[in-house]
Amino acid sequence: MTATTTAPVAAPRTGAPARPPSARLRAWATRAPLLPALIFMIVVTQLPFVATLVISFFDWNSLYPDARHFTGLDNYQEVLTDPDLRHSVWTTVLLTVAVVLASLVLGLVLALLLDRRFRGRGIVRTLLIAPFLVVPVAAALLWKHVLYNPEYGLFNGLLHYVGGPQPDWISSTPLLAVEASLVWQWTPFMMLILLAGLQSRDHEQIEAARVDGASDWQIFVHLTLPHLRRYLELGALLGSIYIVQNFDAVFTITSGGLGTANLPYTVYQSFYQAHENGLASAAGVLVVIGSIVIATFALRVVSSLFREEVSRA
């Protein structure tokens, strides 16, 4: 009598089954159309930044190309210690804070008004959005010549009509003149963000508060404002990213004079007027680093808003 032997049964694999080649090909086929765009973005944005980063470590004047040499962090030290460059950094901070805060306050007021139903609301909303759609250089030229001009500007025309003084707005208040033009252009952006936040409120909760006898001010302070906190943060962060890099208004209205030169304008002066490629590159790298820090917080706020919307749904 012969003994029969059975082959051992292989234990089942606990890992995830490998995808067949056809699935991998389909995955690459879906990603392949994005590769040209990815390569284009790397070539257009990342390679120039790497080149700027390398140049920032050199003492490089384009008028004397043969005299360039490696200096390490000396350019960054000069940016942070030179009085004119430090003043431009302070001007950038002051300009950004003033414009963002004023735009947020005015945008909140306009958003609260547009959140109410009235005849012609669509037309009013379109007119209020229009300043944000104007080309930045055109907006700066509009404020410089149509509004600020001491001879034929609208502001002095109105003051002349009521018998008031005729100031030179740009010479007397240069930084405020730049800030006003930027606030006019960025208030619609803040208004749109905050209006979206207002329209995402829980109206049943608001109605319940009204039934309990809460006033409009109490509803605004205890319900509306806490709900808008994320949207206010998002507007402040996105506005800061763009205002930190603003060049058009400063260049067009004051040409960087009268103490209005911010960091982007200083980069322009160092590169195109002083021909200091290394120093301008170091200042530009600092602007990019600051923008990346602000953008990181902005992305976190956006992701938290998405999570809140998903949880609410």
Secondary structure, DSSP 8 states (H G I E B T S, - for coil): --------------S-----HHHHHHHHHHHGGGHHHHHHHIIIIIHHHHHHHHHTTEE-BTTSGGG-EE-TTHHHHHHHH-HHHHHHHHHHHHHHHHHHHHHHHHHHHHHHHHTS--TTHHHHHHHHHHHHHS-HHHHHHIIIIIIS-TTT-HHHHHHHHTT-----HHHHSHHHHHHHHHHHHHHHHHHHHHHHHHHTS-HHHHHHHHHTT--HHHHIIIIIHHHTHHHHHHHHHHHHHHHHT--HHIIIIITTTTTT--HHHHHHIIIIIS-BHHHHHHHHHHHHHHHHHHHHHHHHHHHHHHHHHHHH-
